[in-house]
Amino acid sequence: MTATTAQGTINPAEGRSTLASFPRLMAMEWTKLRTVRSTTWSLAIMLVVSIGMTALLTSLTVSGWDKADASQRADTIADPTGTIMAPRSSSDSSRSSSSASWSSPPSTRPG
């Protein structure tokens, strides 16, 4: 069974349509990117946030470099992303006393 439309032929047995091809799809997407105003703003904001986060994380790493011991420096050099994204363990000596409140307090039962 073949259906005919004003723009092309759809054959369900073939699973293809002449209505949309990859070059036409790319042309439609390019038109959308050029004409929708929010696309430009979204790309600009994403660029600013990406550069800002990179600058922030780099400055934090540089500021703590002199305080880090040799093993922490080696870990940062070997895997910088893992060092930044890894959660801190409770035995980490670089945690401040204010961040020690992350652990849950011991439960007390009335006796």
NORSUL-V403874 format. One record per residue. N is the residue number from 0. PHI is phi in whole degrees, -180 to 180 (none if undefined). D_LAST is the distance of its C-alpha to the last C-alpha in Angstrom with 2 decimals. Layout:
BEGIN
n: [N,N]
phi: [PHI,PHI]
d_last: [D_LAST,D_LAST]
END
This chain:
BEGIN
n: [0,1,2,3,4,5,6,7,8,9,10,11,12,13,14,15,16,17,18,19,20,21,22,23,24,25,26,27,28,29,30,31,32,33,34,35,36,37,38,39,40,41,42,43,44,45,46,47,48,49,50,51,52,53,54,55,56,57,58,59,60,61,62,63,64,65,66,67,68,69,70,71,72,73,74,75,76,77,78,79,80,81,82,83,84,85,86,87,88,89,90,91,92,93,94,95,96,97,98,99,100,101,102,103,104,105,106,107,108,109,110]
phi: [none,-125,-103,-115,-115,-69,-105,178,-111,-114,-114,-62,-68,-82,75,-124,-136,-89,-70,-133,-123,-60,-61,-68,-62,-63,-65,-66,-66,-63,-62,-63,-64,-77,-102,-85,-68,-68,-62,-64,-65,-64,-65,-66,-64,-62,-64,-64,-65,-62,-67,-64,-66,-63,-64,-63,-66,-66,-67,-65,-66,-66,-68,-95,-64,-70,-85,-81,-83,-63,-70,-67,-65,-64,-63,-66,-68,-71,-145,-64,-67,-63,-67,-72,-88,-71,-71,-79,-89,-70,-91,-69,-76,-86,-75,-84,-69,-72,-87,-72,-77,-66,-73,-76,-71,-66,-78,-117,-110,-67,-90]
d_last: [80.32,80.87,80.02,82.19,81.03,82.92,81.47,81.40,81.00,77.74,78.01,74.82,76.14,76.33,73.06,74.71,76.00,78.61,76.80,74.43,75.05,73.22,75.80,75.63,71.84,71.93,74.51,72.38,69.28,71.37,72.72,69.22,68.03,71.08,70.95,67.30,66.49,62.71,63.28,64.72,61.92,59.24,60.89,61.29,57.65,56.52,58.81,57.53,53.85,54.58,56.47,53.87,50.95,53.08,53.93,50.31,48.97,51.96,51.52,47.82,48.76,51.62,49.60,46.97,49.58,50.07,46.34,45.89,46.31,48.93,46.70,45.51,49.15,50.24,47.61,48.77,52.40,51.84,49.78,49.70,48.41,45.60,44.61,44.51,42.79,40.24,36.61,35.23,32.87,29.83,31.72,34.74,35.71,37.62,34.65,34.07,30.82,30.93,30.96,27.93,25.79,26.81,23.95,20.82,17.87,14.96,12.39,8.95,6.16,3.81,0.00]
END
